[in-house]
Amino acid sequence: MKYLGCAIILFLCSVPAISDEGQHHEDLTPEQIGTVHFPISCAVSVQKPFERGVTLLHSFWYEEAQKEFEAIARQDPQCSMAYWGIAMSLWHQLWNHPNASTMKNANEVLSHAPKAKTPRERDYIEAIATFYADSDHLNYQQRASACSNAMERIYHKYPDDREAAAFYALSLLASEPDNDAGNVNRQKAAAVLEQLFAVEPDHPGVAHYLIHSYDKPELAHLGLPAARRYAQIAPAAPHALHMPSHIFARLGLWQDDIDSNLASIAATRKSAAMHLGGEGHQFHAIGFLVYAYLQLGRDADAKHVIEEVRSMPPMHDMYGTGYDPRISTLVDSESSYALERRQWSDAARLNPVEGAEAGEGAITYATRGIGAARSGDLGAARKDLAEIESIHNELSKQKGSSSRKFVDQCRRQVLAWIDHADGKDPEAITLLRDMANKESDGISDVGGEIPPNEMLGDLLLDMKRPQEALSAYEADLKLNPNRLNGLRGATQAAQLAGKTVEASQYRAELLKVCSGSQSERCQMEQSHSAPGQ
């Protein structure tokens, strides 16, 4: 056994690992990141570090979790669950699909894991191994579902193991099919988690995964208790501070959204100063922050944040791809800043962000094309449309590209406004109404585009069809409540349609959202003009 231990230590030294400079994750306390109870058969000295690693996993602090489990494996080479922890850290569930290099590393880690000392530990290791196994023949969905099925068996086999329940719920979310219109996996996960939440309100994974389970327009109100609780459970974990904003954004609670993301960004920068991993996490929170500022009419604050991101040095993402995470945030935020303010000439002049991937480039060209068409420069709009079509054609040649559908939506939006400018209103309405009818997820947590129903309302209002426009705005506000421009459009449409009660109601809601803002978008007088004019 002595020789096996030496071999494992040599293996760990050879596998690419996250820098452990400072090892400051050891300073994180249960009061900072939450608590879990996960007994293992390893050395007594690694029990608390192991539970700390699991706690970090539950808040998706993968970099620090991996360091923790690697340190445990070096300290106790016979601790098979340390290898389970490393493999779990390499799969960023709900964030991305592991690439070939990550799959290879995970399989190597698992192949060197010592034999599990208990049936329970063996079951855990075999469950994660099903995800990484046979990736040459099975796609992500098949492997994620196989892992979830294995976790379900563990959940039923060990009914007193609350970690099994939490990780089973996570596996349901990770294996959710793209076409799960009935939210089957989410509702199964939520049913498991709600039972846990009643008895373990301080468990970081339970609150976290409940938020993910309810991160849909029709379910978001159910996630508010977990959203209120999660940041209190793990106040040092940047993702724990950000994640509640998914629910806040869904419900149009913009100040809560802003507070959540300001706290997350501050925590990320503090942890980076302590040499803790995950500096790139802040950009997702920054995107939410800019979007929320714009919904309150705090345009100057949004602009300040965007300029700060522009001034930042290049950074590495959390997946080891070499892609700079600032880029996506700049693409979405700069597009949102132009589109939300309805500054069409500014939108038409928006410069592509250097280094942006193809799908992201389509966002910029769509913003430019819409801005040009609405400014009357159809020549420029058609050039932007051609750029989008070129991107779509290139993506069509790539097997399994997930961006093609989104890029086609960008194309349709620009074409609709070109058609409208060309007097082809029936064609324009058909393009946008088709998109609006298919919208189900809302975009209040994304930014970079105008929701289809709201854009349809803008088009119909521009065509002097206020009653139809009002219906479109109302449909959008059900998916994306308290959107400033949705409320503004609904107010104007109701006024023009002679719906004085509705106009007064929407105007009151708009003024409430805009309280304290000096933005022109918040100055709603009795108006007969369409949004953006």
C-alpha positions as CSV (number, residue, x, y, z in Angstrom):
1,M,0.0,0.0,0.0
2,K,2.9,2.3,0.6
3,Y,3.9,2.1,-3.0
4,L,0.4,2.7,-4.2
5,G,0.3,5.9,-2.1
6,C,3.5,7.1,-3.7
7,A,2.1,6.4,-7.1
8,I,-1.0,8.4,-6.4
9,I,0.9,11.4,-5.1
10,L,3.1,11.3,-8.2
11,F,0.0,11.2,-10.4
12,L,-1.6,14.2,-8.6
13,C,1.6,16.1,-9.3
14,S,1.3,15.3,-13.0
15,V,-2.3,16.3,-13.5
16,P,-2.9,19.9,-14.4
17,A,-4.1,21.6,-11.2
18,I,-5.4,25.0,-10.2
19,S,-2.8,27.2,-8.6
20,D,-2.9,26.8,-4.8
21,E,-0.9,30.0,-4.0
22,G,-1.6,30.9,-0.5
23,Q,-4.1,28.1,0.2
24,H,-6.4,30.7,1.7
25,H,-9.4,28.4,1.2
26,E,-8.4,26.9,4.5
27,D,-9.3,30.2,6.2
28,L,-12.9,30.0,5.0
29,T,-15.3,29.2,7.9
30,P,-18.7,27.6,8.0
31,E,-20.1,31.1,8.9
32,Q,-18.7,32.4,5.6
33,I,-19.6,29.5,3.2
34,G,-22.2,27.4,5.0
35,T,-22.1,23.9,6.5
36,V,-22.7,20.4,5.4
37,H,-22.5,17.0,7.0
38,F,-20.8,14.4,4.8
39,P,-19.1,11.6,6.8
40,I,-16.3,9.7,5.0
41,S,-14.0,6.8,5.9
42,C,-10.8,8.8,5.3
43,A,-8.4,10.0,7.9
44,V,-10.1,12.0,10.7
45,S,-7.8,14.9,10.0
46,V,-9.4,15.4,6.5
47,Q,-13.0,15.2,7.5
48,K,-13.5,18.9,8.1
49,P,-11.5,19.9,5.0
50,F,-13.6,17.4,2.9
51,E,-16.8,18.9,4.1
52,R,-15.4,22.4,3.3
53,G,-14.7,21.2,-0.2
54,V,-18.2,19.9,-0.6
55,T,-19.5,23.2,0.7
56,L,-17.5,25.0,-1.9
57,L,-18.9,22.7,-4.6
58,H,-22.4,23.6,-3.5
59,S,-21.6,27.3,-4.3
60,F,-19.9,26.4,-7.6
61,W,-16.6,27.7,-6.2
62,Y,-15.0,25.0,-8.3
63,E,-11.4,26.4,-8.3
64,E,-11.2,26.4,-4.5
65,A,-13.1,23.0,-4.2
66,Q,-10.5,21.4,-6.5
67,K,-7.6,22.7,-4.4
68,E,-9.2,21.4,-1.3
69,F,-9.7,17.9,-2.6
70,E,-6.3,17.7,-4.2
71,A,-4.8,18.7,-0.8
72,I,-6.8,15.9,0.9
73,A,-5.6,13.4,-1.6
74,R,-2.0,14.4,-0.9
75,Q,-2.5,14.2,2.9
76,D,-4.5,10.9,2.8
77,P,-3.6,9.1,-0.5
78,Q,-6.1,6.3,0.4
79,C,-9.1,8.7,0.6
80,S,-11.0,7.7,-2.5
81,M,-13.6,10.4,-1.9
82,A,-11.0,13.0,-2.5
83,Y,-10.9,11.8,-6.1
84,W,-14.7,11.9,-6.3
85,G,-14.3,15.6,-5.2
86,I,-11.8,16.4,-7.9
87,A,-13.9,14.8,-10.6
88,M,-17.0,16.8,-9.3
89,S,-14.9,20.0,-9.4
90,L,-14.0,19.5,-13.0
91,W,-17.6,19.3,-14.1
92,H,-19.1,22.8,-13.8
93,Q,-22.7,21.6,-13.7
94,L,-25.2,24.1,-15.1
95,W,-22.4,26.3,-16.5
96,N,-20.8,24.4,-19.3
97,H,-20.2,21.1,-21.0
98,P,-16.6,19.8,-20.2
99,N,-14.3,19.8,-23.2
100,A,-12.2,16.8,-24.3
101,S,-9.2,17.9,-22.2
102,T,-11.3,18.1,-19.1
103,M,-13.0,14.8,-19.8
104,K,-9.5,13.2,-20.2
105,N,-8.2,14.7,-16.9
106,A,-11.3,13.6,-15.0
107,N,-11.1,10.0,-16.3
108,E,-7.4,9.9,-15.3
109,V,-8.2,11.1,-11.8
110,L,-10.9,8.5,-11.4
111,S,-8.7,5.7,-12.8
112,H,-6.1,6.4,-10.0
113,A,-8.7,6.6,-7.2
114,P,-8.0,3.9,-4.5
115,K,-10.7,1.3,-3.9
116,A,-13.6,2.7,-2.0
117,K,-13.8,1.5,1.6
118,T,-17.6,1.6,1.9
119,P,-20.5,0.7,-0.4
120,R,-21.8,4.3,-0.1
121,E,-18.5,5.8,-1.2
122,R,-18.2,3.3,-4.1
123,D,-21.7,4.4,-5.2
124,Y,-20.8,8.1,-5.2
125,I,-17.6,7.4,-7.2
126,E,-19.4,5.2,-9.7
127,A,-22.1,7.8,-10.2
128,I,-19.7,10.6,-11.2
129,A,-17.8,8.1,-13.3
130,T,-20.9,7.4,-15.4
131,F,-20.8,11.0,-16.6
132,Y,-17.2,10.9,-17.8
133,A,-17.4,7.4,-19.2
134,D,-17.6,6.5,-22.9
135,S,-17.7,10.2,-24.1
136,D,-16.6,9.1,-27.6
137,H,-20.0,7.4,-28.1
138,L,-22.4,9.1,-25.7
139,N,-23.3,12.8,-25.9
140,Y,-23.6,15.1,-23.0
141,Q,-27.3,14.6,-22.4
142,Q,-27.0,10.8,-22.3
143,R,-24.1,11.0,-19.9
144,A,-25.7,13.6,-17.6
145,S,-28.9,11.5,-17.5
146,A,-27.0,8.4,-16.7
147,C,-25.3,10.2,-13.8
148,S,-28.6,11.5,-12.6
149,N,-30.1,8.0,-12.7
150,A,-27.2,6.8,-10.6
151,M,-27.7,9.6,-8.1
152,E,-31.4,8.8,-7.9
153,R,-30.5,5.2,-6.8
154,I,-28.1,6.6,-4.1
155,Y,-30.9,9.0,-3.0
156,H,-33.3,6.1,-2.4
157,K,-30.6,3.7,-1.1
158,Y,-29.4,6.1,1.6
159,P,-32.6,8.0,2.7
160,D,-30.8,9.7,5.6
161,D,-28.0,11.0,3.5
162,R,-28.9,14.6,2.8
163,E,-25.9,15.2,0.6
164,A,-27.2,12.4,-1.7
165,A,-30.5,14.3,-1.9
166,A,-28.9,17.6,-2.7
167,F,-26.6,16.2,-5.3
168,Y,-29.4,14.2,-6.8
169,A,-31.4,17.4,-7.2
170,L,-28.4,19.1,-8.9
171,S,-28.1,16.1,-11.3
172,L,-31.7,16.6,-12.3
173,L,-31.0,20.2,-13.2
174,A,-27.8,19.3,-15.0
175,S,-29.6,16.7,-17.1
176,E,-32.6,18.8,-18.0
177,P,-33.4,18.3,-21.7
178,D,-33.4,21.4,-23.9
179,N,-37.1,20.8,-24.7
180,D,-38.3,20.2,-21.1
181,A,-41.3,22.5,-21.7
182,G,-43.1,21.1,-18.7
183,N,-40.2,21.8,-16.3
184,V,-40.3,18.1,-15.3
185,N,-36.7,17.9,-14.1
186,R,-37.0,21.2,-12.3
187,Q,-40.1,20.3,-10.5
188,K,-38.7,16.9,-9.4
189,A,-35.6,18.7,-8.1
190,A,-37.6,21.3,-6.3
191,A,-39.7,18.6,-4.6
192,V,-36.6,17.0,-3.2
193,L,-35.1,20.3,-2.2
194,E,-38.1,21.8,-0.5
195,Q,-38.2,18.9,1.9
196,L,-34.5,19.5,2.7
197,F,-35.0,23.3,3.0
198,A,-37.6,22.8,5.7
199,V,-35.0,20.9,7.9
200,E,-31.7,22.3,6.7
201,P,-32.3,26.0,6.0
202,D,-28.6,26.7,6.3
203,H,-27.4,24.2,3.7
204,P,-25.8,26.2,0.8
205,G,-26.6,23.6,-1.8
206,V,-30.3,23.4,-1.0
207,A,-30.9,27.1,-1.2
208,H,-28.7,27.4,-4.3
209,Y,-30.3,24.6,-6.3
210,L,-33.8,25.8,-5.4
211,I,-33.0,29.1,-7.0
212,H,-31.9,27.2,-10.2
213,S,-35.0,25.0,-10.0
214,Y,-37.2,28.1,-10.0
215,D,-35.3,30.2,-12.5
216,K,-38.2,30.4,-15.0
217,P,-40.8,33.2,-15.3
218,E,-43.7,31.0,-14.3
219,L,-41.8,29.5,-11.2
220,A,-39.7,32.5,-10.0
221,H,-42.1,33.6,-7.3
222,L,-41.5,30.2,-5.6
223,G,-37.8,30.8,-5.4
224,L,-38.0,34.0,-3.4
225,P,-37.5,32.4,0.1
226,A,-34.4,30.6,-1.1
227,A,-33.1,33.8,-2.8
228,R,-33.5,35.7,0.4
229,R,-31.7,33.0,2.4
230,Y,-28.7,31.9,0.2
231,A,-26.6,35.1,0.6
232,Q,-27.0,34.8,4.4
233,I,-25.8,31.2,4.4
234,A,-22.6,31.8,2.4
235,P,-21.7,35.6,2.5
236,A,-18.1,35.0,1.4
237,A,-19.0,33.0,-1.7
238,P,-19.3,35.3,-4.7
239,H,-21.8,33.0,-6.5
240,A,-24.0,32.8,-3.4
241,L,-24.2,36.5,-3.4
242,H,-25.0,36.7,-7.1
243,M,-27.4,33.8,-7.5
244,P,-30.4,35.4,-5.7
245,S,-30.4,38.0,-8.4
246,H,-31.7,35.4,-10.9
247,I,-34.9,35.4,-8.9
248,F,-34.9,39.1,-8.3
249,A,-34.4,39.8,-12.0
250,R,-37.2,37.4,-12.9
251,L,-39.6,39.2,-10.6
252,G,-38.4,42.7,-11.6
253,L,-37.0,43.5,-8.1
254,W,-34.3,45.7,-9.5
255,Q,-32.9,47.2,-6.4
256,D,-32.5,43.8,-4.8
257,D,-30.9,42.7,-8.0
258,I,-28.4,45.6,-7.8
259,D,-27.6,45.0,-4.2
260,S,-27.0,41.3,-4.8
261,N,-24.6,41.8,-7.6
262,L,-22.7,44.7,-6.0
263,A,-22.1,42.4,-3.1
264,S,-21.0,39.6,-5.3
265,I,-18.6,41.7,-7.3
266,A,-17.1,43.1,-4.1
267,A,-16.7,39.5,-2.7
268,T,-15.1,38.3,-5.9
269,R,-12.5,41.1,-5.8
270,K,-11.8,40.5,-2.1
271,S,-11.3,36.8,-2.7
272,A,-9.0,37.5,-5.7
273,A,-6.9,39.8,-3.5
274,M,-6.5,36.8,-1.1
275,H,-5.3,34.6,-4.0
276,L,-8.6,32.7,-4.1
277,G,-9.7,31.4,-7.5
278,G,-12.6,32.7,-9.5
279,E,-11.8,36.3,-10.4
280,G,-13.7,35.8,-13.7
281,H,-17.0,35.1,-11.8
282,Q,-17.5,38.8,-11.4
283,F,-18.4,39.4,-15.0
284,H,-21.7,37.5,-14.9
285,A,-22.7,39.6,-11.9
286,I,-21.6,42.8,-13.8
287,G,-23.9,41.9,-16.7
288,F,-26.8,41.6,-14.3
289,L,-25.9,44.8,-12.6
290,V,-25.8,46.8,-15.9
291,Y,-29.2,45.4,-16.9
292,A,-30.8,46.2,-13.6
293,Y,-29.5,49.8,-13.6
294,L,-31.0,50.3,-17.0
295,Q,-34.4,49.0,-15.8
296,L,-34.4,51.7,-13.1
297,G,-33.4,54.4,-15.5
298,R,-30.0,54.7,-13.8
299,D,-28.3,55.0,-17.2
300,A,-25.3,56.9,-15.9
301,D,-24.6,54.2,-13.4
302,A,-24.8,51.6,-16.2
303,K,-22.4,53.5,-18.4
304,H,-19.9,53.9,-15.5
305,V,-19.9,50.1,-15.0
306,I,-19.4,49.5,-18.7
307,E,-16.5,51.9,-18.8
308,E,-14.9,50.2,-15.8
309,V,-15.1,46.8,-17.6
310,R,-13.5,48.3,-20.7
311,S,-10.6,49.5,-18.6
312,M,-9.9,46.2,-17.0
313,P,-6.9,44.1,-18.2
314,P,-7.6,40.7,-20.0
315,M,-8.5,37.8,-17.8
316,H,-8.8,34.1,-18.0
317,D,-12.1,32.3,-17.8
318,M,-12.9,29.6,-15.3
319,Y,-12.9,26.8,-17.9
320,G,-9.3,27.0,-19.0
321,T,-10.3,27.9,-22.6
322,G,-8.2,31.1,-22.7
323,Y,-11.4,33.1,-23.5
324,D,-11.5,36.5,-21.8
325,P,-14.8,36.6,-19.8
326,R,-14.9,40.4,-20.1
327,I,-15.8,40.1,-23.8
328,S,-19.3,38.5,-23.3
329,T,-20.1,41.1,-20.7
330,L,-19.1,44.0,-22.9
331,V,-21.0,42.6,-25.9
332,D,-24.3,42.3,-23.9
333,S,-23.9,45.4,-21.8
334,E,-23.0,47.7,-24.7
335,S,-25.9,46.4,-26.7
336,S,-28.3,46.8,-23.8
337,Y,-27.1,50.3,-23.1
338,A,-27.9,51.4,-26.7
339,L,-31.2,49.4,-27.1
340,E,-32.7,50.0,-23.6
341,R,-32.1,53.8,-24.0
342,R,-33.8,53.7,-27.4
343,Q,-30.9,55.7,-28.8
344,W,-31.1,54.3,-32.4
345,S,-28.3,56.4,-33.9
346,D,-26.0,55.3,-31.1
347,A,-27.0,51.7,-31.6
348,A,-26.2,52.0,-35.3
349,R,-22.7,53.1,-34.6
350,L,-21.9,50.4,-32.0
351,N,-18.4,48.9,-32.6
352,P,-17.9,45.2,-32.5
353,V,-16.0,44.0,-29.4
354,E,-12.6,42.7,-30.3
355,G,-12.2,39.0,-29.7
356,A,-16.0,38.3,-29.5
357,E,-17.1,34.9,-30.7
358,A,-19.4,34.5,-33.7
359,G,-22.7,34.3,-31.7
360,E,-21.7,37.3,-29.7
361,G,-20.8,39.2,-32.8
362,A,-24.4,38.6,-34.0
363,I,-25.7,40.5,-30.9
364,T,-23.7,43.6,-31.9
365,Y,-24.7,43.5,-35.6
366,A,-28.3,43.0,-34.6
367,T,-28.1,46.1,-32.4
368,R,-26.5,48.0,-35.2
369,G,-29.0,46.8,-37.7
370,I,-32.0,47.6,-35.6
371,G,-30.6,51.0,-34.8
372,A,-29.8,51.7,-38.5
373,A,-33.3,50.6,-39.7
374,R,-35.0,52.7,-37.0
375,S,-32.8,55.7,-37.9
376,G,-33.8,55.4,-41.5
377,D,-30.4,54.2,-42.8
378,L,-31.5,51.1,-44.7
379,G,-28.2,50.7,-46.5
380,A,-26.3,50.3,-43.2
381,A,-29.1,48.0,-41.8
382,R,-28.8,45.7,-44.8
383,K,-25.0,45.5,-44.4
384,D,-25.5,44.5,-40.7
385,L,-28.1,41.9,-41.8
386,A,-25.6,40.5,-44.2
387,E,-23.0,40.2,-41.4
388,I,-25.5,38.2,-39.3
389,E,-26.4,36.0,-42.2
390,S,-22.7,35.3,-42.8
391,I,-22.2,34.3,-39.2
392,H,-25.3,32.1,-39.4
393,N,-24.0,30.3,-42.5
394,E,-20.6,29.7,-40.8
395,L,-22.3,28.3,-37.7
396,S,-24.4,26.0,-39.9
397,K,-21.3,24.3,-41.0
398,Q,-20.3,23.5,-37.4
399,K,-21.8,20.3,-36.1
400,G,-23.7,20.8,-32.9
401,S,-23.4,24.5,-32.7
402,S,-25.7,25.9,-30.0
403,S,-25.7,29.5,-31.3
404,R,-27.4,29.0,-34.7
405,K,-30.9,29.4,-33.4
406,F,-30.0,32.6,-31.5
407,V,-28.2,34.1,-34.5
408,D,-31.3,33.4,-36.6
409,Q,-33.4,35.3,-34.1
410,C,-31.0,38.2,-34.4
411,R,-31.4,38.0,-38.2
412,R,-35.2,38.0,-37.9
413,Q,-35.3,41.1,-35.7
414,V,-33.2,43.1,-38.0
415,L,-35.1,41.9,-41.1
416,A,-38.4,42.9,-39.4
417,W,-37.4,46.5,-39.0
418,I,-36.0,46.6,-42.5
419,D,-39.3,45.2,-43.8
420,H,-41.2,47.8,-41.8
421,A,-39.1,50.6,-43.2
422,D,-39.7,49.2,-46.7
423,G,-43.5,49.2,-46.1
424,K,-43.7,45.5,-45.7
425,D,-45.6,45.6,-42.5
426,P,-47.4,42.2,-42.8
427,E,-44.0,40.5,-43.2
428,A,-42.5,42.4,-40.3
429,I,-45.4,41.5,-38.0
430,T,-45.2,37.9,-39.0
431,L,-41.4,37.7,-38.2
432,L,-41.8,39.2,-34.7
433,R,-45.1,37.6,-33.8
434,D,-43.6,34.2,-34.6
435,M,-40.7,34.9,-32.3
436,A,-43.0,36.3,-29.6
437,N,-45.3,33.2,-29.7
438,K,-42.3,31.0,-29.1
439,E,-40.8,33.0,-26.2
440,S,-41.2,31.2,-22.9
441,D,-38.1,31.9,-20.8
442,G,-38.0,35.7,-20.8
443,I,-34.7,37.5,-21.1
444,S,-34.6,39.6,-17.9
445,D,-31.5,37.8,-16.7
446,V,-29.6,38.1,-19.9
447,G,-29.6,41.5,-21.6
448,G,-28.2,42.4,-25.0
449,E,-31.6,42.3,-26.8
450,I,-35.2,43.5,-26.6
451,P,-37.8,40.8,-25.7
452,P,-39.8,39.7,-28.8
453,N,-43.2,40.7,-27.4
454,E,-41.9,44.1,-26.4
455,M,-40.3,44.6,-29.8
456,L,-43.6,43.5,-31.4
457,G,-45.4,46.1,-29.3
458,D,-42.9,48.8,-30.4
459,L,-43.5,47.8,-34.1
460,L,-47.3,47.9,-33.7
461,L,-47.3,51.2,-31.9
462,D,-45.1,52.6,-34.7
463,M,-47.7,51.4,-37.1
464,K,-50.4,53.2,-35.1
465,R,-52.1,50.0,-33.9
466,P,-52.2,50.7,-30.2
467,Q,-54.7,48.1,-29.1
468,E,-52.6,45.3,-30.6
469,A,-49.5,46.9,-29.2
470,L,-51.0,47.0,-25.7
471,S,-51.7,43.3,-25.9
472,A,-48.0,42.6,-26.9
473,Y,-46.7,44.8,-24.1
474,E,-48.9,43.0,-21.6
475,A,-47.8,39.6,-22.8
476,D,-44.2,40.7,-22.3
477,L,-44.7,42.1,-18.9
478,K,-46.0,38.7,-17.7
479,L,-42.6,37.2,-18.7
480,N,-40.5,40.2,-17.8
481,P,-42.2,42.2,-15.1
482,N,-41.2,45.8,-14.4
483,R,-39.2,46.3,-17.5
484,L,-39.0,50.0,-17.9
485,N,-39.6,50.1,-21.6
486,G,-42.4,47.6,-21.4
487,L,-44.2,49.7,-18.9
488,R,-43.5,52.9,-20.9
489,G,-44.8,51.2,-24.1
490,A,-47.9,49.8,-22.3
491,T,-48.7,53.3,-20.9
492,Q,-48.4,54.9,-24.4
493,A,-50.4,52.2,-26.1
494,A,-53.1,52.4,-23.5
495,Q,-53.3,56.2,-23.9
496,L,-53.6,55.9,-27.6
497,A,-56.2,53.1,-27.4
498,G,-58.3,55.2,-25.1
499,K,-57.8,52.8,-22.2
500,T,-57.5,55.5,-19.5
501,V,-57.7,53.2,-16.5
502,E,-55.0,50.9,-17.9
503,A,-52.9,53.9,-18.9
504,S,-53.0,55.3,-15.4
505,Q,-52.2,52.0,-13.9
506,Y,-49.1,51.4,-16.1
507,R,-48.0,55.0,-15.7
508,A,-48.1,54.5,-11.9
509,E,-46.1,51.3,-12.2
510,L,-43.5,53.1,-14.4
511,L,-43.1,56.0,-12.0
512,K,-42.7,53.6,-9.1
513,V,-39.9,51.7,-11.0
514,C,-38.3,55.0,-11.9
515,S,-38.5,56.6,-8.5
516,G,-35.5,58.9,-8.2
517,S,-34.3,58.5,-11.8
518,Q,-33.7,61.5,-14.0
519,S,-33.8,59.4,-17.2
520,E,-36.0,60.8,-20.0
521,R,-37.4,57.4,-20.3
522,C,-39.0,57.9,-16.9
523,Q,-40.7,61.2,-17.8
524,M,-44.1,60.0,-18.8
525,E,-46.5,62.8,-19.8
526,Q,-49.7,62.4,-21.7
527,S,-48.1,61.3,-24.9
528,H,-49.2,60.3,-28.4
529,S,-45.8,59.3,-29.7
530,A,-44.4,55.8,-30.0
531,P,-41.4,54.6,-27.9
532,G,-38.1,55.7,-29.2
533,Q,-39.5,58.6,-31.2
